Amino acid sequence: MNRRALLPTLLVLLAGTVVGCAESTTTAQPAATSSCGPVTARLGETDVDPIDPAPTPALPVTVTSADGVSTTVTDASRILPVNMYGSIAEIVFSLGLGGNVVGRDTSTTFAAAAHLPVVTPAGHDLSAEAVLDLNPSVILADDSIGPPEALKQLRNSGIPVVLVDAEQTLAGVPAHIRAVAAALGVAPAGEQLVTRVEGEIADATRGVPDGEAPRIAFLYLRGTAGVYLIGGEGAGSDAMIEAAGGVDAGTAIGLAKFRPLTSEGLINAAPDVILVMSSGLASVGGVDGLLKLPGVGQTPAGEARRIVDMDDGVLLTFGTRSGRVVQALARAVHACGATS
């Protein structure tokens, strides 16, 4: 299954929040109890933390996009950062240049960007017309967003379009920051941000509670469309699960990327914890609705109602808040505990 074709479906979700019998924040203490039931993993602070003072772009700069195109950026006063995950916008705002951003994608949901117009009205496909209406001086994107014809049209219009690598892993975050900072003429600020983010991720992984690593299955749910998927190796969810001190149940049974959810496969995966996005959980009727899906109730997680949900706008973003995301997720999944 091609990830480029599948991920737009994964990230176009209904809005919603489900709060279980307990909540997890970045400051909550884990409870070693195997019957705690549903948990919502929450960030203590959900907005981005920009570098202060904000840097002044040193332009012009010429950079090579991820697609090999050499691009010169002369003006960073009207930045349009867009991709499928919201990570590029998160980086631009964290670099202290949020005041220069003129639009956003559907996945950019943090408060500082909420007022901006959306240029991906059809899920995660760019509207070239909507982009041109904003008159951006530079567009930052990756190949997770499209269609390619729209990006080509925007380039042909004379707008500098810089593509960064689309790898969505914790290890890839520093390279993304450096690429965005270089394109905006603020490379020193990029190094400052890399140091901070790497430190936060390292602190979060070191702070994972001790004990048996729970087997965790990430399920993508979109009940309104009848889409039910399980993540495996390379899906992105596996990286977050491992960083939070868990074992990715999909990877453990040989799955790669995202695969259709089957009762046999899920029972075979035998997750101790089921991880979902909050709006996906809402789309199937909450925890009770999830437990009615074939196979879910027959897993250790289903039997104990050990369901962890997390906001769609942070769980798989792999941006500058990744350390906070790992910390909140680790506390939530370990609060639910693993069966022995």
Secondary structure as GFF3:
##gff-version 3
##sequence-region A 1 340
A	DSSP	alpha_helix	3	11	.	.	.	ID=ss1
A	DSSP	beta_strand	22	24	.	.	.	ID=ss2
A	DSSP	beta_strand	39	41	.	.	.	ID=ss3
A	DSSP	beta_strand	61	64	.	.	.	ID=ss4
A	DSSP	beta_strand	70	73	.	.	.	ID=ss5
A	DSSP	beta_strand	79	81	.	.	.	ID=ss6
A	DSSP	alpha_helix	87	92	.	.	.	ID=ss7
A	DSSP	pi_helix	93	97	.	.	.	ID=ss8
A	DSSP	three_ten_helix	98	100	.	.	.	ID=ss9
A	DSSP	three_ten_helix	111	113	.	.	.	ID=ss10
A	DSSP	alpha_helix	128	134	.	.	.	ID=ss11
A	DSSP	beta_strand	138	141	.	.	.	ID=ss12
A	DSSP	alpha_helix	148	156	.	.	.	ID=ss13
A	DSSP	beta_strand	161	163	.	.	.	ID=ss14
A	DSSP	alpha_helix	173	183	.	.	.	ID=ss15
A	DSSP	alpha_helix	187	206	.	.	.	ID=ss16
A	DSSP	beta_strand	215	222	.	.	.	ID=ss17
A	DSSP	three_ten_helix	223	225	.	.	.	ID=ss18
A	DSSP	beta_strand	227	231	.	.	.	ID=ss19
A	DSSP	alpha_helix	237	243	.	.	.	ID=ss20
A	DSSP	beta_strand	247	248	.	.	.	ID=ss21
A	DSSP	alpha_helix	249	252	.	.	.	ID=ss22
A	DSSP	beta_strand	258	260	.	.	.	ID=ss23
A	DSSP	alpha_helix	263	269	.	.	.	ID=ss24
A	DSSP	beta_strand	273	277	.	.	.	ID=ss25
A	DSSP	alpha_helix	278	283	.	.	.	ID=ss26
A	DSSP	alpha_helix	286	291	.	.	.	ID=ss27
A	DSSP	three_ten_helix	296	298	.	.	.	ID=ss28
A	DSSP	alpha_helix	300	304	.	.	.	ID=ss29
A	DSSP	beta_strand	307	310	.	.	.	ID=ss30
A	DSSP	alpha_helix	312	315	.	.	.	ID=ss31
A	DSSP	alpha_helix	322	336	.	.	.	ID=ss32
###
